[in-house]
Amino acid sequence: MEARISGDVTVLLHQIRAGDSAAADKLIPLVIDELRALARLQLRNERPGHTLQPTALVNEAYMRLVSDQARDWHDRAHFIGVSVSVMRRILIDHARRKQALKRGSGDLVAFEDDYAGFSYEQADELIALDIALNRLEKMNSRQHQVVELRYFGGLSLEEIAEVLNVSPVTVKRDWIAARAWLKRQLRTDALG
């Protein structure tokens, strides 16, 4: 059953790429539960009552994903991997707007209630992590992907291996190395 669904998702992704707008409507029932689970994982570290709820995160991510006609979707695993990245980007944008409020940027003050779910400290930490991850991506793209899929997506080492088309041993090695590098970076950045 799982293989059939995965195959159906792949076919629909290729149809979306070809411009078939009806395929997007058929895709959502097949991936919605997985996207909601990813959204809950993405929001797990936010304080209770965060204004950006999993459903809103899924909706925003899904709209961005299916409107990207240039994306060459390989399969379901690729779609899920990119979904994690898109959701992370939405949260980073959310945190940056929260930081702008903290700095007193006049044009966003009217929207302050929209960002009440992020504490300033959480926004700062998320942005610091994003900066470190961007540095890691420039140094080692695969390690960046492993961190993103594991930390933000909650995927197992085996699932990440499937998405990246490498062995689980390689993923484990990348995960260990990337975590150590990120810890050093975040410690160094915090010390200023």
Kinemage of the C-alpha trace (Angstrom):
@kinemage 1
@onewidth
@group {chain A} dominant
@subgroup {mainchain}
@vectorlist {calphas} color= white
{ca met a 1} P 0.000 0.000 0.000
{ca glu a 2} L 2.804 2.451 0.962
{ca ala a 3} L 4.635 1.769 -2.321
{ca arg a 4} L 1.456 2.416 -4.314
{ca ile a 5} L 0.839 5.714 -2.507
{ca ser a 6} L 4.455 6.720 -3.009
{ca gly a 7} L 4.110 5.912 -6.725
{ca asp a 8} L 0.842 7.871 -6.946
{ca val a 9} L 2.527 10.865 -5.317
{ca thr a 10} L 5.402 10.682 -7.799
{ca val a 11} L 3.015 10.573 -10.768
{ca leu a 12} L 1.019 13.531 -9.413
{ca leu a 13} L 4.194 15.545 -8.781
{ca his a 14} L 5.235 15.032 -12.403
{ca gln a 15} L 1.740 16.074 -13.550
{ca ile a 16} L 1.953 19.245 -11.450
{ca arg a 17} L 5.333 19.961 -13.015
{ca ala a 18} L 3.716 19.573 -16.435
{ca gly a 19} L 1.117 22.201 -15.506
{ca asp a 20} L -1.829 19.975 -14.529
{ca ser a 21} L -3.553 22.053 -11.835
{ca ala a 22} L -6.039 19.251 -11.064
{ca ala a 23} L -3.128 17.063 -9.951
{ca ala a 24} L -2.464 19.412 -7.011
{ca asp a 25} L -5.995 18.760 -5.724
{ca lys a 26} L -5.381 15.007 -5.951
{ca leu a 27} L -2.004 15.261 -4.243
{ca ile a 28} L -3.057 16.923 -0.991
{ca pro a 29} L -5.076 13.965 0.401
{ca leu a 30} L -2.058 11.706 -0.162
{ca val a 31} L 0.465 13.927 1.650
{ca ile a 32} L -1.564 15.991 4.133
{ca asp a 33} L -1.031 13.733 7.156
{ca glu a 34} L 2.709 13.592 6.544
{ca leu a 35} L 2.898 17.367 6.057
{ca arg a 36} L 0.941 17.969 9.275
{ca ala a 37} L 3.318 15.692 11.180
{ca leu a 38} L 6.270 17.625 9.739
{ca ala a 39} L 4.637 20.922 10.730
{ca arg a 40} L 4.089 19.703 14.299
{ca leu a 41} L 7.774 18.728 14.456
{ca gln a 42} L 8.792 22.132 13.126
{ca leu a 43} L 6.703 23.881 15.796
{ca arg a 44} L 7.618 21.566 18.698
{ca asn a 45} L 10.053 24.052 20.222
{ca glu a 46} L 7.712 27.013 20.075
{ca arg a 47} L 5.804 28.133 23.114
{ca pro a 48} L 2.196 26.948 23.580
{ca gly a 49} L -0.330 29.183 21.863
{ca his a 50} L 2.054 30.079 19.030
{ca thr a 51} L 0.009 31.960 16.454
{ca leu a 52} L 1.463 29.973 13.558
{ca gln a 53} L -0.329 26.657 13.927
{ca pro a 54} L 0.581 23.417 12.090
{ca thr a 55} L -2.383 23.745 9.710
{ca ala a 56} L -1.390 27.282 8.713
{ca leu a 57} L 2.218 26.171 8.238
{ca val a 58} L 1.099 23.237 6.071
{ca asn a 59} L -1.187 25.462 3.988
{ca glu a 60} L 1.517 28.059 3.374
{ca ala a 61} L 4.142 25.418 2.575
{ca tyr a 62} L 1.817 23.474 0.274
{ca met a 63} L 0.903 26.602 -1.686
{ca arg a 64} L 4.583 27.424 -2.161
{ca leu a 65} L 5.421 23.852 -3.135
{ca val a 66} L 2.757 23.289 -5.763
{ca ser a 67} L 3.125 26.762 -7.259
{ca asp a 68} L 6.805 26.031 -7.975
{ca gln a 69} L 6.293 24.808 -11.539
{ca ala a 70} L 10.038 24.870 -12.224
{ca arg a 71} L 10.707 22.257 -9.527
{ca asp a 72} L 11.606 18.860 -10.954
{ca trp a 73} L 10.030 16.594 -8.373
{ca his a 74} L 11.798 13.229 -8.396
{ca asp a 75} L 9.492 11.344 -6.050
{ca arg a 76} L 7.638 11.451 -2.750
{ca ala a 77} L 10.859 11.437 -0.701
{ca his a 78} L 12.171 14.451 -2.637
{ca phe a 79} L 8.859 16.267 -2.117
{ca ile a 80} L 8.977 15.616 1.647
{ca gly a 81} L 12.593 16.754 1.817
{ca val a 82} L 11.789 20.010 0.056
{ca ser a 83} L 8.678 20.416 2.249
{ca val a 84} L 10.879 20.401 5.345
{ca ser a 85} L 13.056 23.101 3.821
{ca val a 86} L 10.067 25.257 2.845
{ca met a 87} L 8.521 24.983 6.318
{ca arg a 88} L 11.836 25.935 7.899
{ca arg a 89} L 12.050 28.976 5.617
{ca ile a 90} L 8.513 30.051 6.620
{ca leu a 91} L 9.465 29.822 10.311
{ca ile a 92} L 12.663 31.788 9.701
{ca asp a 93} L 10.684 34.499 7.904
{ca his a 94} L 8.277 34.540 10.851
{ca ala a 95} L 11.201 34.905 13.300
{ca arg a 96} L 12.777 37.699 11.242
{ca arg a 97} L 9.517 39.645 11.354
{ca lys a 98} L 9.472 39.154 15.120
{ca gln a 99} L 13.031 40.519 15.320
{ca ala a 100} L 11.997 43.513 13.209
{ca leu a 101} L 9.285 44.246 15.771
{ca lys a 102} L 11.874 44.076 18.537
{ca arg a 103} L 14.033 46.639 16.737
{ca gly a 104} L 11.035 48.926 16.401
{ca ser a 105} L 10.614 48.772 12.641
{ca gly a 106} L 7.568 51.020 12.196
{ca asp a 107} L 6.072 49.269 9.200
{ca leu a 108} L 5.514 45.984 11.068
{ca val a 109} L 4.243 47.259 14.408
{ca ala a 110} L 0.619 46.974 13.284
{ca phe a 111} L 1.130 43.218 12.879
{ca glu a 112} L 2.643 42.631 16.327
{ca asp a 113} L -0.189 40.343 17.435
{ca asp a 114} L 0.492 38.079 14.459
{ca tyr a 115} L 3.902 37.287 15.931
{ca ala a 116} L 3.025 37.055 19.597
{ca gly a 117} L 3.725 33.294 19.562
{ca phe a 118} L 7.484 33.729 19.170
{ca ser a 119} L 9.429 35.003 22.124
{ca tyr a 120} L 12.229 37.356 21.110
{ca glu a 121} L 14.760 34.867 22.469
{ca gln a 122} L 13.295 32.024 20.381
{ca ala a 123} L 13.362 34.194 17.275
{ca asp a 124} L 17.005 35.097 17.922
{ca glu a 125} L 17.964 31.449 18.464
{ca leu a 126} L 16.154 30.302 15.329
{ca ile a 127} L 17.832 32.987 13.245
{ca ala a 128} L 21.265 32.134 14.703
{ca leu a 129} L 20.679 28.486 13.792
{ca asp a 130} L 19.590 29.498 10.293
{ca ile a 131} L 22.763 31.556 9.797
{ca ala a 132} L 24.912 28.619 10.952
{ca leu a 133} L 22.991 26.223 8.697
{ca asn a 134} L 23.532 28.531 5.727
{ca arg a 135} L 27.281 28.475 6.439
{ca leu a 136} L 27.188 24.685 6.686
{ca glu a 137} L 25.343 24.465 3.364
{ca lys a 138} L 28.181 26.347 1.652
{ca met a 139} L 30.748 23.983 3.178
{ca asn a 140} L 28.887 20.683 2.932
{ca ser a 141} L 25.511 20.585 1.238
{ca arg a 142} L 24.731 16.996 2.207
{ca gln a 143} L 25.423 17.614 5.908
{ca his a 144} L 23.120 20.640 5.694
{ca gln a 145} L 20.382 18.470 4.215
{ca val a 146} L 20.890 15.805 6.880
{ca val a 147} L 20.495 18.366 9.674
{ca glu a 148} L 17.455 19.922 8.052
{ca leu a 149} L 15.730 16.573 7.508
{ca arg a 150} L 16.650 15.189 10.921
{ca tyr a 151} L 16.200 18.231 13.163
{ca phe a 152} L 13.450 20.097 11.391
{ca gly a 153} L 11.790 17.173 9.618
{ca gly a 154} L 12.146 14.512 12.295
{ca leu a 155} L 13.075 11.906 9.704
{ca ser a 156} L 14.939 8.791 10.785
{ca leu a 157} L 18.453 8.105 9.523
{ca glu a 158} L 17.012 5.459 7.174
{ca glu a 159} L 14.411 7.880 5.780
{ca ile a 160} L 17.090 10.526 5.232
{ca ala a 161} L 19.226 7.934 3.439
{ca glu a 162} L 16.277 7.289 1.111
{ca val a 163} L 15.728 10.988 0.441
{ca leu a 164} L 19.421 11.646 -0.216
{ca asn a 165} L 20.059 8.331 -1.971
{ca val a 166} L 23.015 7.430 0.286
{ca ser a 167} L 23.605 4.737 2.910
{ca pro a 168} L 22.327 5.089 6.478
{ca val a 169} L 25.956 4.847 7.658
{ca thr a 170} L 26.828 7.901 5.565
{ca val a 171} L 23.851 9.777 7.010
{ca lys a 172} L 24.875 8.877 10.567
{ca arg a 173} L 28.439 10.069 9.937
{ca asp a 174} L 27.158 13.331 8.405
{ca trp a 175} L 24.716 13.853 11.305
{ca ile a 176} L 27.458 13.465 13.924
{ca ala a 177} L 29.886 15.744 12.082
{ca ala a 178} L 27.270 18.412 11.314
{ca arg a 179} L 25.971 18.520 14.888
{ca ala a 180} L 29.473 18.974 16.266
{ca trp a 181} L 30.218 21.728 13.734
{ca leu a 182} L 26.939 23.535 14.458
{ca lys a 183} L 27.503 23.417 18.222
{ca arg a 184} L 30.931 25.011 17.766
{ca gln a 185} L 29.501 27.660 15.434
{ca leu a 186} L 26.624 28.567 17.723
{ca arg a 187} L 28.946 28.708 20.752
{ca thr a 188} L 31.430 30.903 18.859
{ca asp a 189} L 28.663 33.201 17.579
{ca ala a 190} L 27.160 33.526 21.061
{ca leu a 191} L 30.508 34.613 22.461
{ca gly a 192} L 30.632 37.255 19.748
